Amino acid sequence: MTKNHFFSETKCFCEGKLYNKEYVNTITALVISFFGFYGINKNNANNINLLYSLIFSNGISSSLNHYYNLEGFSYLDKITMILPINLGNLYIYEFYLKKLSKWENIYKLFYLLFPSTLYLTLVIDNFTKYFDYIFLFLALLLIGFIPLINNYGNKYGFDKCIKKIRNNFIKGALFVIVGAGLWWYSEPKCKNPKVPEKVKKKLAKLHLHGIWHILAGYGFYLIIHSINMIKLYDIDKSDKNKERILNSFKKTIPKI
């Protein structure tokens, strides 16, 4: 993509079949920004605030993308989706290799190869139509947190904190999976020229894309919180810190 393409119009999503602007998608995208803003906290583990700030920027980018339907905002939306997903995977698998693996060379190889997932994703988006599949693949890699936390528990003991962190992550992953399912049920059909316009308008009235924004925003927030908690737990296993971690889960939107 060059600068000349920034203001080129892109194909609208399902909601564009109903209105001139994607009003519901524009508003619900800002819910993602809310979760990012709410999550930023000086008590978080190192680099966790970077994840929350990227979630915040994705909500803004997505909102602009849905309102204006321009190539530049679409690309910005995708970049701010890919960056937090890649960093989340980095934190998860780095933690696993550093804490639970004795393979020093594998640890080095991981850092040498990992940046390519970001570069390749952006290149693939620019020259192919497979971005959605790449994003789905990277999102599924986050599930590696579950065996990681199980291995960590086996090594250091399954106390209430470990179980709570694991269950919170699973809860977040389920929210994302359900939201993604709604997105995949509707958007590919709306972009398919073989699907009748009547069917597309019916799908648009369900506003499944907007629901995806809300479910994904909350789900990814819970996932980031789980990564944050295991990092804080690993730094300090004192009873006071464990109590602080457990108390964070008592809120509907967990926060340390």
C-alpha positions as CSV (number, residue, x, y, z in Angstrom):
1,M,0.0,0.0,0.0
2,T,1.3,3.5,-0.9
3,K,0.2,6.9,0.4
4,N,-1.8,7.4,-2.8
5,H,-4.1,4.5,-1.7
6,F,-4.9,5.8,1.8
7,F,-8.1,7.5,0.8
8,S,-9.3,4.7,-1.5
9,E,-12.6,3.3,-0.5
10,T,-12.8,-0.3,0.8
11,K,-15.7,-2.7,0.7
12,C,-18.1,-2.2,3.6
13,F,-18.9,-4.9,6.1
14,C,-22.4,-6.3,6.6
15,E,-23.8,-3.2,8.3
16,G,-23.0,-1.2,5.2
17,K,-25.9,-3.0,3.5
18,L,-28.3,-1.1,5.7
19,Y,-26.8,2.4,6.1
20,N,-24.4,4.8,4.4
21,K,-22.2,4.5,7.5
22,E,-21.5,1.6,9.8
23,Y,-22.9,3.3,12.9
24,V,-23.2,0.3,15.2
25,N,-19.8,-1.1,14.3
26,T,-18.3,2.4,14.8
27,I,-19.7,2.7,18.3
28,T,-19.1,-0.9,19.4
29,A,-15.4,-0.7,18.3
30,L,-14.9,2.0,21.0
31,V,-15.8,-0.6,23.6
32,I,-12.5,-2.2,22.7
33,S,-10.8,1.1,23.5
34,F,-12.6,1.2,26.8
35,F,-11.1,-2.1,27.9
36,G,-7.7,-1.0,26.8
37,F,-8.0,2.3,28.7
38,Y,-9.4,0.6,31.8
39,G,-6.6,-2.0,31.8
40,I,-3.6,0.4,31.9
41,N,-2.3,0.4,35.5
42,K,1.0,1.2,37.1
43,N,0.7,-2.0,39.2
44,N,0.8,-4.2,36.1
45,A,3.8,-6.4,35.2
46,N,6.4,-5.1,32.7
47,N,5.1,-4.5,29.2
48,I,1.5,-5.4,30.0
49,N,0.4,-1.8,29.7
50,L,1.8,-1.9,26.1
51,L,-0.7,-4.6,25.3
52,Y,-3.6,-2.6,26.8
53,S,-2.5,0.5,24.9
54,L,-2.5,-1.4,21.7
55,I,-6.0,-2.7,22.4
56,F,-7.0,0.9,23.0
57,S,-5.5,2.0,19.7
58,N,-7.2,-0.9,17.9
59,G,-10.6,0.3,19.1
60,I,-9.9,3.8,17.7
61,S,-8.6,2.4,14.5
62,S,-11.5,0.1,14.0
63,S,-14.0,2.8,14.7
64,L,-12.4,5.0,12.1
65,N,-12.3,2.1,9.7
66,H,-16.0,1.3,10.0
67,Y,-17.1,4.9,9.8
68,Y,-15.0,6.0,6.8
69,N,-14.3,2.7,5.0
70,L,-11.0,3.9,3.7
71,E,-8.0,1.8,2.8
72,G,-5.7,3.7,5.2
73,F,-7.8,3.2,8.2
74,S,-8.5,-0.5,7.2
75,Y,-4.7,-1.1,7.2
76,L,-4.3,0.7,10.5
77,D,-7.1,-1.4,12.0
78,K,-5.3,-4.6,10.9
79,I,-1.9,-3.5,12.2
80,T,-3.3,-2.7,15.6
81,M,-5.0,-6.2,15.6
82,I,-1.7,-8.0,14.7
83,L,0.6,-6.2,17.1
84,P,-1.1,-7.1,20.4
85,I,-1.7,-10.7,19.2
86,N,1.9,-11.1,18.4
87,L,3.1,-9.6,21.6
88,G,0.7,-11.7,23.6
89,N,2.1,-14.8,22.0
90,L,5.6,-13.5,22.6
91,Y,4.9,-13.1,26.4
92,I,3.3,-16.5,26.6
93,Y,5.9,-18.6,24.8
94,E,8.9,-16.6,26.1
95,F,7.6,-17.3,29.7
96,Y,7.2,-21.0,28.8
97,L,10.7,-21.4,27.3
98,K,12.4,-19.3,30.1
99,K,10.7,-20.9,33.1
100,L,9.9,-24.4,32.0
101,S,12.4,-25.3,29.4
102,K,16.2,-26.0,29.6
103,W,16.6,-25.7,25.9
104,E,18.8,-22.6,25.6
105,N,19.2,-22.8,21.9
106,I,15.4,-23.2,21.4
107,Y,15.0,-20.0,23.4
108,K,17.4,-18.1,21.1
109,L,15.8,-19.6,18.0
110,F,12.4,-18.5,19.2
111,Y,13.6,-14.8,19.4
112,L,15.2,-15.1,16.0
113,L,12.1,-16.4,14.3
114,F,9.3,-14.7,16.2
115,P,9.6,-11.3,14.5
116,S,8.9,-13.0,11.1
117,T,5.3,-13.7,12.2
118,L,4.7,-9.9,12.3
119,Y,6.5,-9.1,9.1
120,L,4.9,-12.0,7.1
121,T,1.5,-11.1,8.4
122,L,1.8,-7.5,7.1
123,V,3.2,-8.6,3.8
124,I,0.5,-11.2,3.4
125,D,-2.2,-8.6,4.1
126,N,-0.7,-6.2,1.5
127,F,-0.5,-8.8,-1.3
128,T,-3.1,-11.4,-0.6
129,K,-6.6,-11.8,0.8
130,Y,-5.7,-14.1,3.7
131,F,-5.4,-11.7,6.6
132,D,-8.4,-13.1,8.4
133,Y,-7.0,-16.6,8.4
134,I,-3.6,-15.4,9.6
135,F,-5.2,-13.4,12.4
136,L,-7.3,-16.5,13.3
137,F,-4.2,-18.7,13.4
138,L,-2.3,-16.2,15.6
139,A,-5.3,-15.9,17.9
140,L,-5.5,-19.7,18.3
141,L,-1.8,-19.7,19.3
142,L,-2.7,-17.8,22.4
143,I,-4.4,-21.0,23.7
144,G,-0.8,-22.2,24.3
145,F,-1.3,-20.4,27.6
146,I,-3.4,-23.3,28.9
147,P,-0.7,-26.0,28.7
148,L,1.8,-23.5,29.9
149,I,-0.2,-22.7,33.1
150,N,-0.8,-26.4,33.6
151,N,3.0,-27.2,33.4
152,Y,3.7,-24.3,35.6
153,G,1.2,-25.6,38.2
154,N,2.7,-29.1,38.0
155,K,6.1,-27.6,38.7
156,Y,5.3,-25.1,41.4
157,G,2.0,-26.4,42.7
158,F,-1.7,-25.8,41.8
159,D,-2.9,-23.3,44.4
160,K,-6.0,-21.1,44.1
161,C,-4.1,-18.4,42.2
162,I,-2.9,-20.7,39.4
163,K,-6.4,-22.2,39.1
164,K,-8.0,-18.8,39.0
165,I,-5.6,-17.4,36.4
166,R,-6.2,-20.5,34.2
167,N,-10.0,-20.3,34.5
168,N,-10.0,-16.6,33.8
169,F,-7.9,-17.2,30.6
170,I,-10.3,-20.0,29.4
171,K,-13.2,-17.6,30.1
172,G,-11.6,-14.9,28.0
173,A,-10.8,-17.4,25.2
174,L,-14.4,-18.6,25.1
175,F,-15.6,-15.0,24.7
176,V,-13.2,-14.5,21.8
177,I,-14.2,-17.8,20.2
178,V,-17.9,-17.1,20.3
179,G,-17.4,-13.6,19.0
180,A,-15.2,-14.9,16.2
181,G,-17.8,-17.5,15.3
182,L,-20.4,-14.8,14.9
183,W,-18.1,-12.8,12.7
184,W,-17.2,-15.8,10.5
185,Y,-20.9,-16.7,10.2
186,S,-21.8,-13.3,8.8
187,E,-19.0,-11.3,7.1
188,P,-17.8,-13.9,4.5
189,K,-21.4,-14.2,3.3
190,C,-21.8,-10.4,3.0
191,K,-18.7,-10.3,0.9
192,N,-19.7,-13.2,-1.3
193,P,-21.2,-12.0,-4.6
194,K,-23.1,-15.2,-5.0
195,V,-25.1,-14.6,-1.8
196,P,-28.4,-12.7,-2.5
197,E,-28.7,-9.1,-1.2
198,K,-31.8,-10.0,0.7
199,V,-29.8,-12.5,2.7
200,K,-27.0,-10.0,3.3
201,K,-29.5,-7.4,4.7
202,K,-31.0,-10.0,7.1
203,L,-27.5,-10.8,8.4
204,A,-26.7,-7.1,8.7
205,K,-29.8,-6.5,10.9
206,L,-28.3,-9.0,13.4
207,H,-25.3,-6.7,13.9
208,L,-23.0,-9.7,14.6
209,H,-19.9,-7.7,13.8
210,G,-20.8,-5.3,16.6
211,I,-21.3,-8.2,19.0
212,W,-17.9,-9.5,18.0
213,H,-16.3,-6.1,19.0
214,I,-17.9,-6.4,22.5
215,L,-17.1,-10.1,23.1
216,A,-13.6,-9.8,21.7
217,G,-12.8,-6.7,23.7
218,Y,-13.8,-8.3,26.9
219,G,-12.3,-11.6,26.0
220,F,-8.9,-10.2,25.1
221,Y,-9.0,-8.1,28.2
222,L,-9.4,-11.2,30.3
223,I,-6.6,-13.0,28.4
224,I,-4.2,-10.0,29.0
225,H,-5.2,-9.9,32.6
226,S,-4.3,-13.6,32.9
227,I,-0.9,-13.1,31.4
228,N,-0.4,-10.2,33.7
229,M,-1.3,-12.2,36.8
230,I,1.0,-15.1,36.0
231,K,3.9,-12.7,35.5
232,L,3.1,-11.0,38.9
233,Y,2.6,-14.4,40.6
234,D,6.0,-15.6,39.3
235,I,7.8,-12.5,40.6
236,D,6.2,-12.7,44.1
237,K,4.7,-15.8,45.6
238,S,4.0,-14.3,49.0
239,D,0.6,-14.7,50.6
240,K,0.0,-11.0,50.4
241,N,0.6,-11.0,46.6
242,K,-1.5,-14.1,46.2
243,E,-4.4,-12.4,48.0
244,R,-4.0,-9.3,45.8
245,I,-4.2,-11.5,42.7
246,L,-7.3,-13.3,43.9
247,N,-9.0,-10.1,44.9
248,S,-8.5,-8.8,41.3
249,F,-10.8,-11.5,40.0
250,K,-13.7,-10.5,42.3
251,K,-14.6,-7.7,39.9
252,T,-16.6,-8.2,36.7
253,I,-13.8,-6.6,34.8
254,P,-10.8,-7.9,36.7
255,K,-8.1,-5.4,37.7
256,I,-5.1,-5.6,40.0
